[in-house]
Structure formats: C-alpha cells, structure tokens
Amino acid sequence: MSSNGFHPRELSLLHRLTTPERIQRFLDDLAYNKETAGPTSRSPRRVLRDRTAQCLEGALFGAAALRVQGFEPLLLDLEAVRDDDHVLALFRQRGCWGAVAKSNYAGLRFREPVYRSLRELAMSYFEHYYNPDGEKTLRTYSRPVNLRRFDRIDWMTADQDLWPISDYLFAIPHTPLLTSGIVRNLNRMDARLMAAGRVGSV
C-alpha cells in the first residue's frame, strides 16, 4: 500500500489530476451513478474501480483528489426543499473558495475559486438548483466538514458504504440563505434555463 492507503496505480492516477479543474474533468467523464440497485455511498477507491459516481460519491472523490494535491479534504452540504441535497468538495486559493462537484445538472458542478465567502459560493448555485416542477429549491448550507475526522474509517479506500459521512452531513447545523419573505416571492424557473441545465444529463 502507498500513502493515504491508495495502491501505487491509484495514487499515480490521482497525482495526474494536478488542478481542481482536472479533477472536475475526471468527474465529468465518469458515468452518473443512478443507484438503480439501491443507494450507495462509494469511497474514492470504489469510484476509481467502478468508474461511476453520484453527488456524494463525486464530492468524496473530489476531496480525496484535492488532498493528494495538498488541499484539506473539505465538504460542504447544500440543503434543499422538495429536492435532493447536493455536496461539494471545497478548495481555497488566494483567499477565495471554489468547488468540485458531480451532478446530472450542468450548473451544479465546478466553481472557480473567486468567492470570498462560503455564502457567496453557496448562492452561486441558487439559480441552477431546481426540481422537475421548476421550483428553485436551495435553502441552506453547512459549515465546511474536514474529512480528516473520518480517517479512522478509511473513507478514501473503504470497501463499505460511507453512510457515517452522509449521516453527519445531514445532522450538522445549516445556515439559511433566504428569508421566509423572499421564499414566498420566488419565481419559477425559466424553461430555457431548465433545459440548458439538463444538457449532457443521463
């Protein structure tokens, strides 16, 4: 075994993902895990092996790949109503936040490191975060979670599903992005923007 628990071949691939943008391109090229056989929470090793990932699995892989490049392995949870949550792998450069993410929606993926606060970063996803009924559904965001706290369960290389991480993200406090008055006056999604967000989805 090599550092971080990865085998040399796995680590060689991760070392080639030298920037957050390259990590994002790798995630974009993976098949989207539709979980047709039931929910999964694959480790980064299993993502490499199976070449598929859904939102949480993509964020875990992104965090592991960023860690190999010297970043802290950070996740941020975006919480929605009448919709699925979305999880980002965070990174920081020159004092600004960016993100790597896996999604079937084009607008919920990569963010350049230009956001001075986590609220700014979270709000950048708002207009692209909607359900099939056209409702804008993003409501809250979590604090950054450093995955070092889960090193004890070998989160980067585990064969078992990583439900403790999912449960932790669900349980921690989240900060509201909108007031109740703003929520009451939200408009439905523009049909063209909805269609654009689904480009390339499977």
C-alpha positions in Angstrom: 0.0 0.0 0.0 1.1 3.6 -0.6 0.4 6.9 1.2 -3.2 7.7 2.1 -4.0 4.0 1.8 -4.1 4.0 -2.0 -2.3 1.5 -4.1 0.5 2.8 -6.4 -1.6 2.6 -9.5 -4.5 4.5 -7.9 -2.1 7.1 -6.5 -0.5 7.6 -9.9 -3.8 8.5 -11.4 -4.7 10.9 -8.6 -1.3 12.6 -8.9 -2.1 13.3 -12.6 -5.1 15.3 -11.5 -2.9 18.3 -10.7 -5.5 21.0 -10.5 -9.1 21.3 -9.3 -10.2 21.8 -12.9 -8.6 18.5 -13.9 -10.3 16.8 -11.0 -13.6 18.2 -12.3 -13.0 17.0 -15.8 -12.3 13.5 -14.5 -15.6 13.6 -12.6 -17.5 14.9 -15.6 -16.2 12.0 -17.7 -17.5 9.4 -15.2 -20.9 7.8 -15.7 -23.5 9.1 -13.3 -24.5 6.6 -10.7 -28.3 6.3 -10.9 -28.3 3.8 -7.9 -30.8 1.5 -9.7 -29.8 -1.4 -7.5 -30.2 0.7 -4.3 -28.5 3.7 -2.6 -24.7 3.6 -2.4 -22.0 5.8 -0.8 -18.8 4.6 -2.5 -15.4 5.6 -1.3 -13.0 7.3 -3.7 -11.3 3.9 -4.3 -14.6 2.3 -5.4 -15.3 5.3 -7.6 -11.9 4.7 -9.3 -12.7 1.0 -9.6 -16.3 1.3 -10.8 -15.9 4.5 -12.9 -19.3 5.8 -11.7 -20.4 8.3 -9.0 -23.4 10.2 -7.8 -23.3 13.6 -6.0 -21.9 12.5 -2.6 -19.5 10.0 -4.2 -18.2 12.6 -6.6 -17.6 15.0 -3.7 -15.8 12.4 -1.7 -13.6 11.6 -4.7 -13.0 15.3 -5.3 -12.0 15.8 -1.6 -9.6 12.8 -1.8 -8.0 14.0 -5.1 -7.7 17.5 -3.7 -6.0 16.1 -0.6 -3.4 14.3 -2.7 -2.6 17.7 -4.3 -2.1 19.2 -0.8 -5.5 20.7 -0.1 -7.5 19.9 3.0 -10.3 17.4 2.3 -13.4 19.6 2.8 -17.0 19.0 2.0 -19.9 21.4 2.1 -23.6 20.3 2.1 -26.2 22.3 0.2 -29.7 21.6 1.6 -32.9 21.9 -0.5 -36.7 21.6 -0.1 -38.7 19.1 -2.2 -35.3 18.1 -3.8 -32.1 16.3 -3.1 -29.2 17.8 -1.2 -26.0 18.5 -3.1 -22.5 18.0 -1.7 -19.4 20.0 -2.9 -15.7 19.3 -2.4 -14.2 22.7 -1.4 -10.9 24.2 -2.1 -9.3 27.6 -1.4 -6.8 29.5 -3.5 -5.6 33.1 -2.9 -8.1 33.5 -0.1 -11.1 32.6 -2.3 -13.3 29.5 -2.3 -14.0 27.2 -5.2 -15.7 23.8 -5.6 -15.6 20.5 -7.4 -18.9 18.5 -7.7 -20.6 15.7 -9.6 -24.1 16.3 -10.8 -26.5 15.5 -13.6 -27.3 19.2 -13.8 -24.6 21.2 -15.7 -25.0 24.3 -13.4 -24.3 22.4 -10.2 -20.7 21.4 -10.9 -17.4 23.3 -10.9 -16.9 26.7 -9.4 -13.8 28.8 -9.9 -12.0 30.0 -6.7 -13.4 33.5 -6.9 -15.9 33.5 -4.0 -14.8 35.4 -0.9 -17.1 33.7 1.5 -18.9 30.3 1.7 -22.2 32.2 1.4 -21.2 33.7 -1.9 -20.2 30.2 -3.1 -23.4 28.6 -2.0 -25.5 31.4 -3.6 -23.8 30.9 -6.9 -25.7 27.6 -7.1 -29.1 29.1 -6.4 -30.4 29.9 -9.9 -29.2 26.5 -11.1 -30.8 24.5 -8.3 -34.3 23.4 -9.1 -36.6 20.4 -9.1 -38.6 18.9 -12.0 -41.5 21.1 -11.2 -39.4 24.2 -11.9 -39.2 25.3 -8.2 -35.9 26.9 -7.0 -35.2 24.7 -4.1 -31.8 25.6 -2.5 -32.3 26.9 1.1 -29.3 26.3 3.4 -25.6 25.4 3.5 -23.5 23.7 6.1 -20.1 24.7 7.6 -17.1 23.0 5.9 -16.5 19.5 7.1 -12.9 18.3 7.2 -12.9 14.6 6.3 -9.8 14.0 8.4 -12.4 13.3 11.2 -13.3 10.2 9.2 -9.8 8.9 8.6 -10.5 6.3 11.3 -13.0 4.6 8.9 -10.6 4.8 6.0 -13.0 6.9 4.0 -10.7 7.2 1.0 -10.3 3.5 0.4 -13.1 1.7 2.3 -15.0 -1.2 0.7 -18.1 -0.5 2.7 -20.5 2.3 2.0 -19.7 5.6 3.8 -23.1 6.2 5.4 -21.5 7.8 8.6 -20.4 10.7 6.4 -23.8 11.1 4.9 -25.5 11.0 8.3 -23.1 13.5 9.7 -23.7 16.0 6.8 -27.4 15.6 7.4 -27.2 16.2 11.1 -25.0 19.2 11.4 -26.4 22.7 11.6 -27.1 24.5 8.3 -27.3 28.3 7.7 -30.3 29.7 5.8 -29.7 31.5 2.6 -33.1 33.1 2.2 -35.7 34.8 4.4 -39.3 33.5 4.5 -40.5 36.6 2.7 -38.1 36.0 -0.1 -39.1 32.4 -0.4 -42.8 33.3 -0.7 -42.0 35.5 -3.7 -39.7 33.2 -5.7 -40.4 32.8 -9.4 -40.5 29.5 -11.2 -37.5 28.5 -13.4 -37.3 29.8 -16.9 -37.9 26.9 -19.2 -34.8 27.7 -21.3 -32.5 27.7 -18.3 -34.1 24.5 -17.1 -33.4 22.9 -20.5 -29.8 24.2 -20.5 -29.1 22.8 -17.1 -30.1 19.3 -18.4 -27.6 19.4 -21.3 -25.5 16.3 -21.0 -27.6 14.6 -18.3 -28.3 10.9 -18.4 
